[in-house]
Amino acid sequence: MQRHPITAHSDGQSTSFTSFEARPATPVIGAEIAGIDLSKPLGEAQVSDLRDALLAYQVLFFRDQHLDRDQHKALGRHFGTLHCHPAIPGPEGHPEILQLKSDRENPNAASAWHSDVSCDQTPNLGSILYGKVIPESGGDTCWASMYAAYDALSEAMKAFLAGLTGVHESEHVYSRIEGTVSNYPSAEHPMVRTHPETGRHALFVNSVFTTDVKELERAEARSLLDFLFRHIETPEFQVRFRWEENSVAFWDNRCTQHRALADFFPKTRAMERVTINGTRPFYRKLSRGSG
């Protein structure tokens, strides 16, 4: 079977926005942003540039940022209302902050590819993750472009997926977390979603939350999902970020998946995240000539 080529969406050259410079990390996904201080109040032009860069690169990386929790939340609110995690409460006074700590006693790295809380009826728009305690080595995070994953499929597979609905469940994930809610969210979403701002198609299934395909028999669904989960892991779709203390990653959850590498134990890795509420996924057929 002929493999479809990976389409580059960057020529590798830095792009100068009005407010900062964006240096592509790969031709397909990711850019490091230089020349902006996220701890300070942002003007309309800066917010607009950040939104445009996010849509262009899917995940943005920042170095040497110093954010307290209020500044972290203020940054996220420029892009929408903030989400409170359904299973993990935030620190006192900051319900919108999700603390992610992994160490010898609690090796909880999210090492499987996933899209955050896709089990919600309205999965989030994106997340802003802040590195507070970083091991000397290990603990990188990888992101994968679901645009690239979709584009690399055959036309026949694209047509097949266009009519299918993924079942996203959470009990098998959240029931392992002590003290979580008993009403576990679940949802059904199109397996290919149309990005509400770019209009591009992206795969929208992930190995953590997607458990079934509504229109297929169980065995058929399992085979299809297993294929897609392997396909998503293609290295050419990915970017890998080496964390430092006070680094920030801001990603578009509508067109990416990510995983943390659990290769640093017994060292400690502590992060804090704000998550921006999104809208219900939908599928719209592309018009002729739109790609």
C-alpha positions as CSV (number, residue, x, y, z in Angstrom):
1,M,0.0,0.0,0.0
2,Q,1.4,3.4,-0.9
3,R,1.9,5.7,2.0
4,H,0.6,9.2,1.7
5,P,3.4,11.9,2.2
6,I,3.4,14.1,5.2
7,T,2.6,17.7,4.2
8,A,4.8,20.4,5.6
9,H,3.0,23.5,6.8
10,S,6.2,25.5,7.6
11,D,9.3,26.2,5.6
12,G,11.4,26.1,8.8
13,Q,11.9,29.9,8.8
14,S,11.1,32.1,11.7
15,T,7.9,34.2,11.4
16,S,7.8,37.7,12.9
17,F,4.4,38.6,14.3
18,T,3.8,42.1,15.5
19,S,4.3,41.1,19.2
20,F,6.9,38.3,19.0
21,E,8.9,35.9,16.9
22,A,7.8,32.3,16.2
23,R,10.5,29.7,15.4
24,P,9.0,26.5,13.9
25,A,10.0,23.4,15.9
26,T,9.1,21.0,13.0
27,P,7.7,21.5,9.5
28,V,4.3,20.0,10.7
29,I,3.7,21.1,14.3
30,G,5.0,23.3,17.0
31,A,6.9,26.7,17.4
32,E,9.0,28.3,20.1
33,I,7.9,31.9,20.8
34,A,10.4,34.5,21.7
35,G,10.0,38.1,22.7
36,I,6.9,38.1,24.9
37,D,6.4,38.1,28.7
38,L,3.3,36.1,29.6
39,S,3.3,37.3,33.2
40,K,2.4,40.9,32.2
41,P,-1.0,42.1,31.0
42,L,-1.4,41.4,27.3
43,G,-2.8,43.9,24.8
44,E,-5.3,43.1,22.1
45,A,-2.5,42.8,19.4
46,Q,-0.5,40.4,21.5
47,V,-3.6,38.2,22.2
48,S,-4.5,38.3,18.5
49,D,-1.0,37.3,17.5
50,L,-0.9,34.4,20.0
51,R,-4.3,33.1,18.7
52,D,-3.0,33.3,15.1
53,A,0.2,31.5,16.0
54,L,-1.7,28.8,17.9
55,L,-3.9,28.2,14.8
56,A,-0.8,28.1,12.6
57,Y,1.5,25.9,14.7
58,Q,-1.0,24.0,16.9
59,V,1.3,24.1,20.0
60,L,3.4,27.0,21.2
61,F,6.5,26.8,23.5
62,F,7.8,29.6,25.7
63,R,10.9,29.8,27.9
64,D,11.8,31.7,31.1
65,Q,8.2,32.7,32.0
66,H,7.4,33.4,35.7
67,L,3.7,33.0,36.4
68,D,1.9,33.0,39.7
69,R,-1.5,31.2,39.7
70,D,-3.5,34.4,39.1
71,Q,-1.3,35.4,36.2
72,H,-1.6,31.9,34.8
73,K,-5.4,32.1,35.0
74,A,-5.4,35.6,33.5
75,L,-3.4,34.3,30.5
76,G,-5.9,31.6,29.9
77,R,-8.9,33.9,30.2
78,H,-7.7,35.8,27.1
79,F,-8.8,32.9,25.1
80,G,-12.1,31.9,26.8
81,T,-13.6,30.8,30.1
82,L,-11.6,28.3,32.2
83,H,-12.5,24.7,32.8
84,C,-12.5,22.9,36.1
85,H,-11.5,19.3,35.9
86,P,-14.4,16.8,36.5
87,A,-12.2,14.4,38.6
88,I,-9.3,16.3,40.1
89,P,-10.0,19.4,42.3
90,G,-7.7,22.4,42.1
91,P,-5.7,23.9,45.0
92,E,-7.7,26.0,47.5
93,G,-8.9,29.2,46.0
94,H,-7.9,28.1,42.5
95,P,-10.4,25.5,41.2
96,E,-9.3,26.3,37.6
97,I,-5.7,25.1,38.2
98,L,-5.0,21.5,37.6
99,Q,-1.9,20.2,39.5
100,L,0.0,17.5,37.8
101,K,2.7,16.0,40.0
102,S,4.5,12.7,39.4
103,D,7.2,11.2,41.7
104,R,8.3,8.0,43.3
105,E,5.1,7.7,45.4
106,N,2.7,8.9,42.7
107,P,4.0,7.9,39.3
108,N,1.0,9.5,37.4
109,A,2.6,10.6,34.2
110,A,0.0,10.7,31.4
111,S,2.0,8.5,29.1
112,A,-0.7,7.4,26.6
113,W,-1.6,9.6,23.6
114,H,-4.8,11.5,24.4
115,S,-6.8,14.6,23.8
116,D,-7.8,16.2,27.1
117,V,-11.2,15.3,28.5
118,S,-12.7,14.3,25.2
119,C,-15.2,12.5,27.3
120,D,-16.9,15.9,27.9
121,Q,-19.8,16.9,25.8
122,T,-17.8,20.1,25.0
123,P,-14.1,19.1,25.1
124,N,-11.8,22.0,25.8
125,L,-10.3,24.4,23.3
126,G,-6.8,24.1,24.6
127,S,-4.5,24.1,27.6
128,I,-1.6,26.2,29.0
129,L,0.8,24.0,30.9
130,Y,3.5,25.6,33.2
131,G,6.6,23.7,34.3
132,K,7.4,24.3,38.0
133,V,9.6,21.3,39.0
134,I,11.5,19.6,36.2
135,P,13.8,16.6,36.4
136,E,17.3,17.0,35.2
137,S,16.6,14.6,32.4
138,G,13.5,12.9,31.1
139,G,9.9,14.1,31.4
140,D,9.5,15.5,27.9
141,T,6.1,15.9,26.4
142,C,5.2,15.0,22.8
143,W,2.4,16.4,20.7
144,A,1.0,15.0,17.5
145,S,-0.8,16.9,14.8
146,M,-4.2,15.4,14.1
147,Y,-4.4,17.5,10.9
148,A,-1.3,15.6,9.7
149,A,-2.7,12.3,10.9
150,Y,-5.9,12.9,8.9
151,D,-4.2,14.2,5.8
152,A,-2.0,11.1,5.6
153,L,-5.0,8.7,5.4
154,S,-6.2,7.4,2.0
155,E,-9.2,9.1,0.4
156,A,-11.2,5.9,1.0
157,M,-10.4,5.8,4.7
158,K,-11.3,9.5,5.0
159,A,-14.6,8.9,3.3
160,F,-15.3,5.9,5.7
161,L,-14.5,7.9,8.8
162,A,-16.6,10.9,7.8
163,G,-19.8,9.1,8.7
164,L,-18.6,7.5,12.0
165,T,-19.1,8.5,15.6
166,G,-16.6,7.8,18.4
167,V,-17.8,6.9,21.9
168,H,-15.7,8.6,24.6
169,E,-15.9,7.3,28.2
170,S,-14.1,8.2,31.4
171,E,-15.0,5.7,34.2
172,H,-12.1,3.4,33.4
173,V,-9.8,6.5,33.8
174,Y,-11.2,8.5,36.7
175,S,-12.4,5.6,38.8
176,R,-8.7,4.9,39.6
177,I,-8.3,8.4,41.2
178,E,-9.2,8.3,44.9
179,G,-12.0,10.6,45.9
180,T,-13.3,11.5,42.4
181,V,-16.9,12.0,41.4
182,S,-19.1,8.9,40.8
183,N,-20.9,10.5,37.8
184,Y,-18.4,9.9,35.1
185,P,-18.8,12.0,32.0
186,S,-19.2,10.4,28.6
187,A,-19.9,11.7,25.1
188,E,-20.2,10.8,21.4
189,H,-18.2,12.9,18.9
190,P,-17.5,12.7,15.2
191,M,-14.3,10.7,14.5
192,V,-13.2,13.4,12.1
193,R,-13.9,16.9,13.4
194,T,-13.9,20.2,11.6
195,H,-11.8,22.8,13.3
196,P,-14.2,25.7,14.1
197,E,-11.6,28.4,13.3
198,T,-9.4,27.0,10.5
199,G,-12.0,24.8,8.8
200,R,-9.5,21.9,8.5
201,H,-10.3,18.3,9.3
202,A,-8.6,16.5,12.2
203,L,-8.8,13.0,13.6
204,F,-10.7,13.0,16.9
205,V,-10.2,9.6,18.5
206,N,-7.7,8.8,21.3
207,S,-6.5,5.7,23.1
208,V,-7.4,7.0,26.6
209,F,-11.1,8.0,26.2
210,T,-12.3,6.6,22.9
211,T,-13.7,3.1,23.6
212,D,-16.1,2.3,20.7
213,V,-17.6,3.3,17.4
214,K,-21.3,3.8,17.5
215,E,-22.1,2.6,14.0
216,L,-19.9,-0.6,14.0
217,E,-20.0,-4.0,15.6
218,R,-17.6,-4.2,18.6
219,A,-15.0,-6.3,16.8
220,E,-15.1,-3.9,13.8
221,A,-14.7,-0.9,16.1
222,R,-11.8,-2.4,18.0
223,S,-9.9,-3.2,14.8
224,L,-10.5,0.3,13.4
225,L,-9.6,2.1,16.6
226,D,-6.4,0.0,17.0
227,F,-5.4,1.0,13.5
228,L,-6.0,4.7,14.2
229,F,-4.3,4.6,17.5
230,R,-1.2,3.2,15.9
231,H,-1.4,5.6,13.0
232,I,-1.5,8.6,15.4
233,E,1.8,7.5,16.8
234,T,3.6,8.1,13.5
235,P,6.8,10.1,14.4
236,E,6.5,12.5,11.4
237,F,3.3,13.9,13.0
238,Q,5.1,14.8,16.2
239,V,7.1,17.4,18.1
240,R,8.9,16.7,21.3
241,F,9.5,19.4,24.0
242,R,12.3,19.4,26.5
243,W,11.0,21.1,29.6
244,E,12.9,23.6,31.8
245,E,11.6,25.2,34.9
246,N,9.3,28.1,34.0
247,S,8.7,26.8,30.5
248,V,5.1,27.1,29.1
249,A,3.3,25.0,26.5
250,F,0.0,26.2,25.0
251,W,-1.7,23.8,22.7
252,D,-4.9,23.5,20.6
253,N,-6.8,20.5,21.9
254,R,-9.0,20.5,18.9
255,C,-6.3,19.3,16.5
256,T,-3.6,17.8,18.6
257,Q,-2.9,14.9,21.0
258,H,-0.1,14.7,23.5
259,R,1.6,12.4,25.9
260,A,4.2,12.8,28.8
261,L,7.1,10.5,28.8
262,A,7.3,8.5,32.1
263,D,11.1,8.1,32.0
264,F,12.2,10.2,35.0
265,F,11.2,8.2,38.1
266,P,12.1,8.4,41.0
267,K,12.7,12.1,40.2
268,T,9.8,14.6,40.6
269,R,8.0,16.4,37.9
270,A,5.4,19.0,38.9
271,M,3.3,21.1,36.5
272,E,0.2,23.3,36.7
273,R,-2.3,23.7,33.9
274,V,-5.2,25.9,33.0
275,T,-7.7,24.7,30.4
276,I,-9.9,26.8,28.2
277,N,-13.5,25.7,27.6
278,G,-14.4,24.7,24.0
279,T,-17.4,24.0,21.9
280,R,-19.1,20.8,20.8
281,P,-17.2,19.0,18.0
282,F,-18.8,18.8,14.6
283,Y,-18.0,17.5,11.1
284,R,-18.5,19.5,8.0
285,K,-17.6,18.3,4.5
286,L,-14.9,20.4,2.9
287,S,-16.0,22.4,-0.1
288,R,-14.3,21.5,-3.4
289,G,-10.9,22.9,-3.7
290,S,-10.5,23.6,0.0
291,G,-8.1,20.8,0.7
